Structure formats: C-alpha cells, structure tokens
Amino acid sequence: MTSPYPVPQPEPPPRGPSRVVIGLLIALAVLVTVGLAVVAIGIVMENDGTANRGRSTVTVVETPASAQQSPATSTPSGSSSTPSTTTTKPTRSPAGLFDNAPLSPGLCQTNGLCRLSSPTGNFMCYIDAARATCTSPRGEKLVNGQTVNAISVDEAGNTELATLSAGSEKLLDRPEIGKHVFPYGNQVSAFGFTCAVGESTGVSCRQDSSGKGFSVTRQDYFFF
C-alpha cells in the first residue's frame, strides 16, 4: 500500500574541497612562507648595515724601535739642517800668560786710559774702566785669515771679536803705534784689567775679578 506522504530523500554526503582548491591553498602557503623569509633576511641585512655604518677598518703597523726617529733629530722632508756657526774659539788655559814682571801704570791710570803696543807694532792695546781692547794697525787684519781688526774683554768678563771702522780712534798707523811700545816679558794692571806682552805669546788681556780674557798673535787667538 502506498503511503500518502512523500518519502524524504536521503541527503547526499558532504563534499570535501576540490583538488583545485587544495592546490591553490598549498601554493598560497608556499608563497607566504617564501615572502616571510625574504622579509626576515632583509631586516637582518638592514640591521647589520646600520650597526656597521660609519665604521672604517684601521690597520696598525708597528715601526721597529731602531727605525723610529727622535723628534729632536728628525728633519722634515725636503729640508736640510744648517749647522750653526760661532766666532768664539774653543777656550784654552791662560797658564803662564800673566807670569811677567809687573810695571806701574803711571799716569795712564790717572788719565783714564792706558795704551801699550807690542814691540813688533802688530798690536795696539787700550785699557779703560769699561774694557781692555787690542787692535791691529789701521788697514790690517788682527789675525791672518780673519776679517776682524779688534779683540776685547769687558768689565763683566765678556769676550768678543769686532771690526772697527777705518775712522775709529783706536786704529792707528804703524808709526803712531811705535810711540807706545811695551817691552816683552812685562805686564801692567789698571782699572781692574791686566795686559801682558810676550815674545812668543803675543798680547794677552784679562778682566781680573773673573779671570776671563783673550790672547792673540798674528797666527791665532783664543779666549779663556
């Protein structure tokens, strides 16, 4: 007997996603994974570059001690050192120069100036309160090979060579020098200075309190 009511049809079983959809999902997952990996690498590289930006590599090379120069002796490139020069001769001992017979200065000390010359006429010497000076004859050099014509020691014991002008009153012609000859083997003291004349030692003068002075011949001179 047929039922007057319609018989319900059974529901079809649920259908799963199609293979096409599954494939698309897998592809999308792969793309997302690759994209995330690329972004992560970029961040790491950017951070590394930022951390090292502005840094430079410095190579330190140590110079062996034997190759180092002292600042005091180094010479800049392209320049040359110029040695200093001096007109002062190395000092020597004045021993024996003033072991002569002393003569009285006489009136020269009263007049404020003592004058004496060597018997050869090669030197004319002056003693006053300021200094003792010996000069060559006018127009001649004090020492062979030198350009100066005077040598002196002052009241403080300072010694020097000098070139006096031709018109200086301390430069005399030989005939005039001959009027003031001082004998060999004698010395005179005045105004705190002593000058001596020796046949082999020439003329020598010193400032007595300091012991400083000079000795000169036509061949050489020295200070002490």
C-alpha positions as CSV (number, residue, x, y, z in Angstrom):
1,M,0.0,0.0,0.0
2,T,1.4,3.4,-1.0
3,S,1.9,6.0,1.8
4,P,0.0,9.2,1.1
5,Y,3.1,11.1,2.5
6,P,6.1,11.8,0.4
7,V,9.1,9.9,1.5
8,P,12.1,12.2,2.3
9,Q,15.1,11.7,0.1
10,P,18.4,11.0,1.9
11,E,20.9,13.9,2.0
12,P,24.0,13.4,-0.1
13,P,27.2,13.0,1.9
14,P,29.2,16.3,2.4
15,R,31.6,17.0,-0.4
16,G,35.2,18.0,0.6
17,P,37.2,20.7,-1.1
18,S,38.1,20.0,-4.6
19,R,41.7,19.2,-5.7
20,V,42.0,22.5,-7.4
21,V,41.2,24.4,-4.2
22,I,43.7,22.3,-2.3
23,G,46.4,23.0,-4.8
24,L,45.7,26.8,-4.7
25,L,45.9,26.7,-0.9
26,I,49.2,24.9,-1.0
27,A,50.7,27.3,-3.5
28,L,49.5,30.3,-1.4
29,A,51.1,28.8,1.7
30,V,54.4,28.4,-0.1
31,L,54.3,32.0,-1.4
32,V,53.6,33.3,2.1
33,T,56.4,31.3,3.6
34,V,58.9,32.5,0.9
35,G,57.7,36.1,1.3
36,L,58.2,36.0,5.1
37,A,61.7,34.5,4.7
38,V,62.7,37.3,2.2
39,V,61.4,40.0,4.6
40,A,63.3,38.4,7.5
41,I,66.6,38.4,5.5
42,G,66.1,42.0,4.5
43,I,65.6,43.1,8.1
44,V,68.7,41.2,9.2
45,M,70.8,42.8,6.5
46,E,69.4,46.3,7.1
47,N,70.2,46.0,10.8
48,D,73.7,44.7,10.1
49,G,74.4,47.6,7.8
50,T,73.1,50.1,10.3
51,A,75.2,48.8,13.0
52,N,78.4,49.0,10.9
53,R,77.6,52.2,9.1
54,G,80.3,54.9,9.7
55,R,82.9,52.3,10.8
56,S,86.2,52.1,8.9
57,T,88.9,49.5,9.1
58,V,92.2,50.7,10.5
59,T,95.4,48.8,10.0
60,V,98.1,49.5,12.7
61,V,101.7,48.9,11.6
62,E,104.2,49.0,14.4
63,T,107.5,50.6,13.5
64,P,110.6,48.9,14.9
65,A,112.3,50.9,17.6
66,S,115.5,51.0,15.5
67,A,113.7,52.8,12.7
68,Q,112.0,55.4,14.9
69,Q,113.3,59.0,14.9
70,S,113.6,61.2,17.9
71,P,111.5,64.4,17.4
72,A,114.6,66.4,18.3
73,T,116.7,64.9,15.5
74,S,114.1,64.4,12.8
75,T,114.4,66.6,9.7
76,P,111.3,67.4,7.6
77,S,111.2,66.1,4.1
78,G,112.7,68.4,1.6
79,S,114.6,70.5,4.1
80,S,118.2,70.3,5.3
81,S,119.6,71.2,8.6
82,T,122.0,74.1,8.6
83,P,124.8,73.9,11.2
84,S,125.2,76.9,13.5
85,T,128.5,78.8,13.4
86,T,130.3,80.8,16.0
87,T,133.2,83.2,16.0
88,T,134.2,82.1,19.5
89,K,137.3,79.9,19.6
90,P,137.5,77.0,22.0
91,T,138.9,78.2,25.3
92,R,142.4,77.3,26.4
93,S,144.2,77.7,29.7
94,P,145.8,81.1,30.3
95,A,148.5,79.4,32.4
96,G,151.8,81.3,32.2
97,L,150.4,84.3,30.2
98,F,150.5,86.6,33.2
99,D,153.7,85.5,35.0
100,N,155.6,88.5,33.8
101,A,157.2,91.4,35.6
102,P,154.6,94.0,36.6
103,L,155.1,97.6,35.5
104,S,153.4,100.6,37.1
105,P,150.6,102.1,35.0
106,G,151.9,105.5,35.9
107,L,149.9,108.5,34.7
108,C,147.8,106.4,32.3
109,Q,145.6,105.3,35.2
110,T,145.1,108.9,36.3
111,N,144.2,109.9,32.8
112,G,141.6,107.1,32.5
113,L,143.3,105.3,29.6
114,C,146.4,103.2,29.3
115,R,147.9,102.5,25.9
116,L,150.6,99.9,25.0
117,S,151.8,98.2,21.9
118,S,153.8,95.1,21.1
119,P,157.4,95.7,20.1
120,T,156.6,94.4,16.6
121,G,153.9,97.0,16.1
122,N,151.4,94.3,15.2
123,F,149.0,95.2,18.1
124,M,147.9,98.3,19.9
125,C,146.1,97.8,23.2
126,Y,143.9,100.1,25.3
127,I,142.8,99.7,28.9
128,D,140.0,101.8,30.4
129,A,137.3,101.3,33.0
130,A,134.9,99.6,30.5
131,R,137.2,97.1,28.7
132,A,140.6,96.1,27.5
133,T,140.9,96.1,23.7
134,C,143.7,95.2,21.3
135,T,143.6,96.2,17.6
136,S,145.7,95.7,14.5
137,P,147.3,98.6,12.7
138,R,145.0,100.6,10.5
139,G,144.1,98.8,7.3
140,E,145.5,95.4,8.6
141,K,143.7,92.3,9.9
142,L,144.1,91.2,13.5
143,V,144.9,87.6,12.7
144,N,146.0,86.1,9.4
145,G,142.9,84.7,7.7
146,Q,140.4,86.7,9.8
147,T,138.4,89.7,8.7
148,V,138.2,91.4,12.2
149,N,140.6,94.0,13.5
150,A,139.9,94.1,17.2
151,I,139.5,91.8,20.2
152,S,138.4,92.7,23.7
153,V,137.2,91.7,27.2
154,D,134.8,93.9,29.1
155,E,134.2,94.6,32.8
156,A,131.8,91.7,33.1
157,G,134.3,89.2,31.6
158,N,132.6,89.0,28.2
159,T,135.0,88.5,25.3
160,E,134.5,89.3,21.6
161,L,135.9,89.9,18.2
162,A,135.0,93.1,16.4
163,T,135.5,95.0,13.2
164,L,136.1,98.7,13.9
165,S,135.5,101.3,11.2
166,A,138.6,102.8,9.5
167,G,137.9,106.1,11.3
168,S,138.0,104.6,14.8
169,E,140.4,106.4,17.1
170,K,141.6,103.0,18.3
171,L,143.0,102.2,14.9
172,L,146.4,103.8,14.4
173,D,149.0,103.7,11.7
174,R,152.2,101.7,12.5
175,P,154.4,104.9,13.0
176,E,151.9,106.1,15.7
177,I,151.8,102.6,17.3
178,G,155.6,102.7,17.6
179,K,155.3,105.5,20.2
180,H,153.7,103.2,22.8
181,V,156.0,100.2,22.7
182,F,155.7,97.9,25.8
183,P,158.7,95.6,26.3
184,Y,158.4,91.8,26.1
185,G,158.1,90.0,29.4
186,N,156.1,92.7,31.2
187,Q,152.5,93.3,32.2
188,V,150.5,96.2,33.6
189,S,147.3,96.3,35.7
190,A,144.8,99.1,35.6
191,F,141.1,99.7,36.0
192,G,140.6,96.0,37.0
193,F,142.3,94.6,33.9
194,T,145.8,93.2,33.3
195,C,147.5,93.1,29.9
196,A,150.8,91.3,29.2
197,V,153.2,91.2,26.2
198,G,155.2,88.1,25.4
199,E,157.6,87.4,22.6
200,S,156.0,84.0,21.7
201,T,152.6,84.5,23.2
202,G,151.7,87.9,21.7
203,V,149.5,90.2,23.8
204,S,147.0,88.9,26.4
205,C,144.4,90.8,28.5
206,R,142.1,89.6,31.2
207,Q,139.4,91.0,33.5
208,D,141.0,90.4,36.9
209,S,138.0,89.5,39.1
210,S,136.5,87.0,36.6
211,G,139.8,85.8,35.1
212,K,138.2,85.9,31.7
213,G,140.1,87.3,28.7
214,F,142.0,86.7,25.5
215,S,145.3,86.1,23.9
216,V,146.3,86.9,20.4
217,T,149.2,86.6,17.9
218,R,149.3,87.2,14.2
219,Q,148.8,83.5,13.7
220,D,145.9,82.7,16.1
221,Y,143.8,83.9,19.0
222,F,141.8,82.3,21.8
223,F,139.6,83.2,24.7
224,F,139.8,81.9,28.3
